[in-house]
Amino acid sequence: MNIFLHNTLTGKKEVFTPISKPFFGRPKVGMYHCGPTVYNYPHIGNLRAYVFADTLKRLMKASGYKVEQVINITDVGHLVSDADTGEDKMEKARAREGKSAQDIANFYTQIFFKNLKDLNIDTEKTHFPKATEYIPEQIAIVKTLEKKGFTYKTSDGIYFDTSRFPHYGKLGNIDIQGIREGERIGTHAEKKNPTDFALWKFSPSDHKREQEWPSPWGVGFPGWHIECSAMSKALLGTTFDIHTGGIDHIPVHHNNEIAQSESAHDKEFVHYWLHSAFVTIEGSKMAKSEGNFLTLQSIKEKNISPLAYRYFLLGARYSTPLNFTWEALEAAQTAYKRMNSNVAELPNGGRARTDLVQKALSFISDDLDTPKALALVWDILKDDTLSPADKKATIVKIDALLGLLTKEQEKASVIPPAVQALALERQNARVQKDWKKSDELRDKIKAEGFEIKDTPHGYTLTQL
C-alpha cells in the first residue's frame, strides 16, 4: 500500500519512497523530529508535534518498515529569538530558578519523557540525543563550512553567509528578496545579509556563562541550528528520509538546517519535510513567552486523561490548525471514555477483520488522516454484522496506528474453554427461559474470574 505524505519542500502530496533498499530484511526509514528546548515545561501545543511524529512512526512500522527515529533534546544554544538574538534560554532559566543549567535540563527532560509516556507515545528504539553531547560534531561541521568559504566572523560569532547558498529559502518557498533588515532575523550591523545566521557564538565578555566550550574561533557555544544538523548526521547520516517539526520552524530553523547541511556535505539533506500546525487558544498561538500556555499536568488536574487530549489531537489532521477550548477537550474526554468503555466490555478471543484493518491503514497512509480512522472505529463498534469478539480484535489491531487504548484493554487474554462452555450453556438456558439455571451459570462464570453481560447482540465476557 502506498504512503502519501504532504512534502513541505515541494508543496505537494507525494508517494513516499524510502532511501533504504536492503537486499535482506525490512527497508529502513530514518526520521528526525525537532525536540524540546528543556528550559521550561512543554505546553500542549508543543506536544502535538510528538503525537504527530508518533502516528508517523506507527504508520511506518505497520507498513513493514524498520524505523530509526531521533528526537533531539536542546539543552544549550537556543536563544530567546529563533533568529539568533536575545539571551540563551538555558541561561535565562538558570537565572530564573537559581540552579545549574544541567540540573534544569535534567528536570525538564524528565518532565518531557513523562509527558510522552502519558500520551502513549512509542519511544522504543528512539534516540534522544542532547546537544551538549555533540559539541565536537558541531564544531567539525562549522570547520568544514569555513574551509569551503561559507562562513565569516563578527564580533559575536561565526556566521553562515546565506548568499553563498543559492537555494536558501526553498523550504516553504520563502521570498528571500522580500525580507527586509530586522523584519525576520533581527538587526545586526555586522551581518552581510539579513538571513545570515550564527553557527558558533562567542561567550560574552561581561559575564561568564555556565555552558561554554573551547573552539578554533574562541570560547563559546553552538548556534541552535547547527545542533540539529550535527545530531541528525551522527545518527541518521548526511541524507535521510523524513524531518518533522512545527510550522514555525519552516522560515528560519529548517531553512538554516538545509543551508548548512547541504553546503557542508554537497548532498540533499532530507527527502520529505512534514510540519504540524499550531494548537491555538482563542485564536492565538500558544507560547511560553506570551504566558498563554497549558501543560499536560494542568489537564490532568482537571481529571482529564492525557489520552483524551491525544484523542482530541487525532480528531484533526496534523496539518490542520486546532483551537483549544476546555469544552472541546471535555467533549473529546466523553467520546474517548465511551470508546474505551465499549471496547473494554467486548470479549477477547476474536479474529481481526483484515479488510477493516487495511481500510484504517489506507486512511493513515493518506497523509495521516486520523479523523477517518477514528470514525472507522466507531463504525465498527456499531456494526451488528460483526461478533463482539471480532470487533475487539479488529479495533485493537487498528489501535496500533492510533495509540488510544490502555494496556489493560489491549490484553487479549484467552478465555478458557470451560468458561466459554459455561457461557454457551447459559445462553441456551436463556433461550429456553430457564432463568434459575441462567443465574446459577452466571455465578459459576464469576467464580472462574469472568463477568458475563447480556447485550442486544449476544453476550460479552470480561476478565475480573
C-alpha positions in Angstrom: 0.0 0.0 0.0 1.4 3.4 -1.0 2.0 6.0 1.7 1.2 9.6 0.7 2.8 12.5 2.5 2.5 16.2 2.0 6.1 17.4 1.5 6.7 21.0 2.5 9.7 21.0 0.3 7.7 20.6 -2.9 4.3 21.8 -1.6 2.7 18.6 -2.9 1.4 15.3 -1.6 3.8 12.7 -2.8 4.2 8.9 -2.7 6.8 8.0 0.0 9.8 6.2 -1.3 12.5 5.3 1.3 16.1 5.8 0.6 17.0 2.3 2.0 16.6 -0.6 -0.4 18.2 -3.5 1.5 18.7 -6.9 0.0 17.7 -8.7 3.1 15.2 -7.7 5.9 12.9 -4.7 6.1 13.7 -1.4 4.5 14.7 1.3 7.0 13.2 4.7 7.4 15.2 7.5 9.1 13.2 10.2 10.8 14.3 13.3 12.7 11.9 15.3 14.8 12.8 18.7 16.3 12.7 18.1 20.1 12.1 20.4 23.1 14.3 23.1 24.5 14.4 21.9 28.1 14.3 25.2 29.9 10.6 25.1 30.9 7.6 22.8 30.9 6.4 21.6 27.5 3.0 23.0 26.7 0.2 21.1 25.0 0.9 22.9 21.7 4.5 21.6 21.7 3.2 18.1 22.4 1.2 18.0 19.3 4.4 17.6 17.3 5.2 14.4 19.1 1.8 12.8 18.8 2.1 13.6 15.1 5.6 12.0 15.0 4.3 9.0 16.9 1.5 8.5 14.4 4.0 8.6 11.6 6.2 6.1 13.3 3.2 3.8 13.9 2.3 4.0 10.2 5.8 3.1 9.1 6.0 0.2 11.4 2.6 -1.1 10.3 3.7 -0.8 6.7 6.7 -3.0 7.3 9.5 -0.5 7.7 12.2 -0.6 10.3 12.2 2.9 11.9 15.3 4.7 13.0 13.9 7.7 14.9 15.6 10.7 16.5 14.1 13.3 18.8 16.7 15.7 20.0 17.0 17.5 23.3 18.1 21.1 23.0 20.0 21.9 26.2 22.1 24.8 25.0 22.3 27.5 22.3 18.6 28.2 21.7 18.3 32.0 22.0 15.1 33.7 23.1 14.6 34.6 19.4 14.8 31.7 17.0 16.8 34.1 14.8 20.0 34.3 17.0 19.1 37.3 19.1 18.4 37.7 22.8 19.5 35.6 25.8 20.2 31.8 25.7 17.0 30.2 27.0 19.0 27.8 29.3 20.9 30.8 30.8 17.6 32.6 31.3 16.2 29.6 33.1 19.3 29.4 35.3 18.8 33.0 36.4 15.1 32.3 37.0 15.5 29.2 39.1 18.9 29.6 40.7 20.0 26.2 39.6 22.7 24.9 37.3 21.9 24.6 33.6 22.5 20.8 33.8 20.0 20.4 36.7 17.4 22.5 34.8 17.9 20.5 31.6 17.7 17.2 33.5 14.5 18.2 35.3 12.6 19.4 32.2 13.9 16.5 30.2 12.3 14.1 32.7 9.0 16.1 32.5 9.1 15.7 28.7 9.7 11.9 29.0 6.8 11.7 31.5 4.5 13.6 29.0 5.5 11.2 26.2 4.6 8.2 28.4 1.3 9.8 29.5 0.4 10.3 25.8 1.3 6.7 25.0 4.0 7.7 22.6 6.1 4.8 21.4 9.7 5.5 22.4 11.1 2.1 21.7 14.4 2.3 20.0 14.1 6.1 19.7 17.3 8.2 20.1 17.1 11.2 22.4 20.5 12.9 21.8 21.4 16.0 23.8 23.0 18.9 22.0 25.7 19.2 24.7 26.8 15.7 23.9 27.6 16.5 20.3 29.8 19.7 20.6 32.8 18.1 18.7 30.4 17.1 15.8 29.0 20.6 15.6 32.5 22.2 15.6 33.5 19.8 12.8 30.7 20.9 10.5 31.5 24.6 11.1 35.1 23.9 10.3 34.0 22.2 7.0 31.8 25.2 6.2 34.7 27.6 7.0 37.1 25.7 4.8 34.6 25.8 1.9 34.1 29.6 2.2 30.6 29.7 3.6 31.4 31.5 6.9 32.5 34.8 8.2 33.4 36.2 11.6 31.8 39.0 13.5 32.4 40.4 17.0 29.9 37.9 18.5 30.4 34.8 16.5 30.9 32.8 13.3 28.0 33.3 10.8 26.8 31.4 7.7 26.7 33.5 4.6 23.3 32.7 3.0 24.2 34.5 -0.2 26.6 31.6 -0.9 23.7 29.1 -0.9 21.5 29.9 -3.9 18.6 27.7 -2.8 18.2 29.4 0.6 14.5 29.6 1.4 13.5 26.7 -0.8 11.6 25.1 2.0 8.2 26.7 2.1 9.2 28.8 -0.9 10.3 31.8 1.3 10.6 35.1 -0.6 14.1 36.0 0.4 14.2 39.2 -1.6 11.2 40.4 0.3 12.9 40.1 3.7 14.0 43.4 5.0 16.7 44.0 7.5 15.3 43.4 11.0 12.0 42.0 9.8 12.8 38.4 10.3 16.3 37.8 11.5 16.9 40.8 13.7 19.2 43.8 13.4 22.9 43.1 13.4 25.2 45.7 11.9 27.9 43.2 11.1 25.8 40.7 9.2 26.3 40.7 5.4 22.7 39.6 4.7 19.6 39.7 6.9 19.1 36.0 6.6 22.6 35.0 7.7 22.7 33.0 11.0 25.1 32.1 13.7 27.0 28.8 13.6 29.0 29.5 16.7 28.5 32.2 19.3 31.3 33.7 21.4 30.8 33.9 25.2 30.0 37.5 26.3 32.9 39.3 27.9 30.7 41.0 30.6 29.7 37.7 32.4 30.7 34.1 32.4 28.3 31.5 31.0 28.0 28.1 32.6 27.7 26.4 29.2 30.7 27.2 27.1 33.4 25.3 25.2 36.8 26.0 23.5 36.7 26.1 19.7 39.1 27.1 16.9 37.4 30.5 16.9 37.3 31.1 20.7 35.4 30.1 23.8 31.7 30.0 23.2 28.7 27.8 22.4 26.9 26.4 19.3 24.2 28.1 17.4 20.8 26.4 17.7 20.6 25.4 14.0 23.9 23.6 13.8 23.0 21.3 16.6 20.2 19.5 14.6 22.5 19.2 11.6 25.2 17.5 13.7 22.9 15.2 15.6 21.0 14.1 12.6 24.2 13.4 10.7 25.7 11.4 13.5 22.6 9.2 14.0 20.9 9.1 10.6 23.6 10.0 8.0 24.1 13.0 5.8 20.9 12.3 3.9 17.8 10.7 5.5 14.1 10.2 4.7 11.9 12.4 6.9 12.3 15.6 9.0 9.3 17.0 11.0 8.6 19.9 13.3 6.1 22.7 13.8 5.2 25.1 11.0 7.0 27.8 12.9 10.3 26.0 12.1 9.9 26.4 8.4 11.1 30.0 7.7 14.2 30.1 9.9 15.3 26.9 11.7 14.7 24.3 9.0 15.9 26.5 6.1 19.0 27.1 8.1 19.5 23.4 8.7 19.2 22.7 4.9 21.6 25.5 4.0 24.4 24.4 6.4 24.0 20.7 5.9 23.8 20.7 2.1 26.7 23.2 1.9 28.9 21.1 4.1 28.1 17.7 2.5 27.2 18.5 -1.1 24.2 16.2 -0.8 20.4 16.6 -0.4 19.7 16.8 3.3 16.2 15.4 3.7 13.8 13.9 1.1 10.5 14.7 2.9 9.7 17.6 5.2 6.4 17.4 7.2 5.1 20.1 9.6 2.3 20.2 12.2 0.0 23.2 12.6 -0.4 25.2 15.8 -2.7 24.5 18.7 -4.2 27.9 19.5 -6.0 29.4 22.5 -8.7 31.9 21.4 -7.1 32.1 18.0 -3.6 32.9 19.3 -0.5 30.7 19.1 0.3 29.0 22.4 3.7 30.4 23.6 5.7 30.3 26.8 6.9 33.9 26.1 3.3 35.1 26.0 2.2 33.2 29.1 -0.8 31.7 27.4 0.1 28.1 27.5 -1.3 25.0 29.2 0.8 22.0 30.4 -0.3 18.3 30.3 -0.3 18.5 34.1 -2.9 21.3 34.1 -5.2 19.0 32.0 -4.6 16.1 34.5 -5.5 18.3 37.4 -9.0 18.8 35.9 -9.3 14.9 35.9 -9.0 14.8 32.1 -6.9 11.9 30.8 -3.8 12.7 28.7 -5.1 10.1 26.2 -8.3 12.2 25.9 -6.0 15.0 24.7 -4.4 12.6 22.2 -8.0 11.7 21.0 -8.6 15.5 20.6 -5.5 15.8 18.5 -6.2 12.8 16.4 -9.7 14.2 15.6 -7.9 16.6 13.1 -5.2 16.1 10.6 -1.7 17.1 11.9 -1.6 19.9 9.3 -4.9 21.5 10.4 -4.8 24.3 13.0 -6.6 23.3 16.2 -8.3 25.8 18.5 -8.2 24.6 22.1 -11.1 25.1 24.4 -12.0 23.3 27.6 -15.4 22.5 26.1 -13.8 20.8 23.1 -11.4 18.8 25.3 -14.3 17.7 27.6 -16.2 16.5 24.6 -13.1 14.6 23.5 -12.9 13.1 27.0 -16.5 12.0 26.9 -16.0 10.3 23.5 -12.7 8.8 24.5 -14.1 7.3 27.7 -17.2 5.9 25.8 -14.9 4.3 23.2 -12.8 2.7 25.8 -15.7 1.5 27.9 -17.3 0.0 24.8 -14.1 -1.8 23.8 -13.5 -3.0 27.4 -16.9 -4.7 27.5 -16.2 -6.7 24.4 -14.9 -10.3 24.8 -11.4 -11.4 23.8 -10.6 -14.3 21.6 -11.9 -12.9 18.3 -10.2 -12.5 14.9 -9.4 -9.2 13.4 -11.2 -8.4 10.1 -8.3 -7.9 7.7 -10.3 -5.7 5.3 -11.2 -3.3 8.1 -7.6 -3.1 9.4 -6.4 -2.4 5.9 -9.0 0.2 5.5 -7.7 2.0 8.6 -4.2 1.7 7.3 -5.3 3.2 4.0 -6.7 6.3 5.8 -3.5 6.8 7.9 -1.4 6.2 4.7 -3.2 9.2 3.1 -1.1 11.9 4.8 -2.1 10.6 8.3 -5.9 11.0 8.0 -6.5 10.1 11.6 -10.1 11.5 11.7 -11.2 8.9 9.2 -9.5 6.1 11.2 -11.3 7.3 14.4 -14.6 7.3 12.5 -14.0 3.8 11.3 -13.5 2.6 14.9 -16.9 4.0 15.8 -18.5 2.4 12.7 -17.0 -1.0 13.8 -18.5 -0.6 17.3 -21.9 0.0 15.8 -21.7 -2.8 13.2 -24.2 -5.6 14.1 -22.7 -7.9 11.5 -19.5 -8.4 13.5 -19.3 -10.6 16.5 -18.3 -8.8 19.7 -15.0 -10.7 19.9 -14.2 -9.9 16.3 -15.0 -6.2 16.9 -12.5 -6.1 19.8 -9.7 -7.9 17.9 -10.2 -5.6 14.9 -10.2 -2.4 17.0 -7.1 -3.5 18.9 -5.3 -4.0 15.6 -6.3 -0.6 14.3 -5.3 1.0 17.6 -1.7 0.1 16.8 -2.0 3.1 14.5 -3.8 5.4 16.9 -2.4 4.5 20.3 -5.5 5.2 22.3 -6.3 2.0 24.2 -4.8 1.3 27.6 -2.6 -1.7 28.1 -5.3 -3.4 30.1 -7.8 -3.1 27.2 -5.2 -4.3 24.7 -4.6 -7.5 26.5 -6.0 -10.4 24.6 -6.3 -12.8 27.5 -7.6 -16.2 26.3 -10.9 -17.1 27.7 -10.6 -20.7 29.0 -12.7 -23.3 27.0 -14.5 -24.2 30.3 -15.7 -20.6 30.7 -16.7 -20.4 27.1 -18.7 -23.6 27.5 -20.5 -22.2 30.6 -21.4 -19.0 28.7 -22.8 -21.0 25.8 -24.8 -23.2 28.2 -26.1 -20.1 29.9 -27.1 -18.6 26.6 -29.1 -21.8 25.8 -30.8 -21.6 29.2 -31.9 -18.0 28.5 -33.3 -19.1 25.1 -35.3 -21.7 27.0 -36.2 -19.1 29.6 -34.7 -21.1 32.4 -33.8 -18.1 34.5 -32.8 -20.1 37.6 -30.2 -22.1 35.6 -29.1 -18.9 33.9 -28.3 -17.3 37.2 -26.5 -20.3 38.5 -24.3 -20.4 35.5 -23.6 -16.7 35.8 -22.3 -17.4 39.4 -20.1 -20.2 38.1 -18.7 -18.0 35.4 -17.9 -15.3 38.1 -16.3 -18.0 40.3 -13.9 -18.6 37.3 -12.9 -15.0 37.3 -15.1 -13.6 34.5 -18.1 -11.4 34.2 -20.8 -12.0 31.6 -23.0 -9.2 30.4 -26.0 -9.5 28.1 -26.3 -7.1 25.1 -28.8 -6.8 22.3 -26.3 -8.7 20.1 -25.5 -11.5 22.4 -23.2 -11.5 25.4 -19.7 -10.3 26.4 -17.2 -11.9 28.7 -14.7 -9.7 30.7 -12.0 -10.9 32.9 -12.4 -9.6 36.5 
